[in-house]
């Protein structure tokens, strides 16, 4: 089989990422009106200078389309992926839909709603292309922060840490206390790549991060004073 679209040129069904395939599975839930509304959210986002996290876009999609959070997350990832691809390389929506059907990634019944989504996005191909270029210029080089969250809880401490020091026939675990722990969750971006990193931080590491941030603040203030006339 020879694919017609540039988007999937030379690819087979096995090359399609499982998450992308899973997100495509929610297409039958979209009406033409919701498909256009989904595209509108992505078009509005082209006005933002910094990359917008999938979590924030998903929340907006859930509100605009009136769909559950998990469905909104899949729809957002899907629309965002197509918008980025169209921004890099214009493509014919009919060719894209036909390729996905030929690869048996989507059923023929999903063709119309996918065409509606792709056509709506393609009408703003220039905005997506400009956004891609702008974000590469602004945030080029390394990972950049999309969103961050913090969670504080307790870890149960036991009397034994080394399993080699445990007699399974006689051992009775004893709880020795609770250790407070902080988890820092970061959503980071590098170009089109997006990943979530969770970091467990004991108190000593929190203190180290606080010191680093203080240094960063001092350096930023010094740079502003030097190059912006003290403003």
Secondary structure as UniProt FT lines:
FT   TURN            7..10
FT   HELIX           13..15
FT   HELIX           18..24
FT   TURN            25..26
FT   HELIX           27..29
FT   HELIX           32..45
FT   TURN            46..47
FT   HELIX           54..65
FT   HELIX           69..88
FT   HELIX           93..102
FT   TURN            103..104
FT   HELIX           108..110
FT   HELIX           111..122
FT   TURN            123..124
FT   HELIX           125..139
FT   STRAND          144..158
FT   HELIX           163..165
FT   TURN            168..170
FT   STRAND          175..190
FT   TURN            191..192
FT   STRAND          193..201
FT   HELIX           203..227
FT   TURN            229..230
//
